[in-house]
């Protein structure tokens, strides 16, 4: 995290310089700082993901609950597809 804070401080100073001067070299430095910040974020994300994978998790157990109903379950509906007539293109007579 301290690495990201340092990069953010550099980015802030470079951004302020760019806002004052508006030169191409300052724009390049701002973009370089942004790219460096992106790489630091990717590394932090990757290391956090690897650490999370090492955490042991208890397996879930299924809870069986008896179902008591007096209602009958209706049979599933039988759906049938109806054919539709296609509209034919007709030539207009002039």
Secondary structure as UniProt FT lines:
FT   HELIX           2..21
FT   HELIX           24..54
//
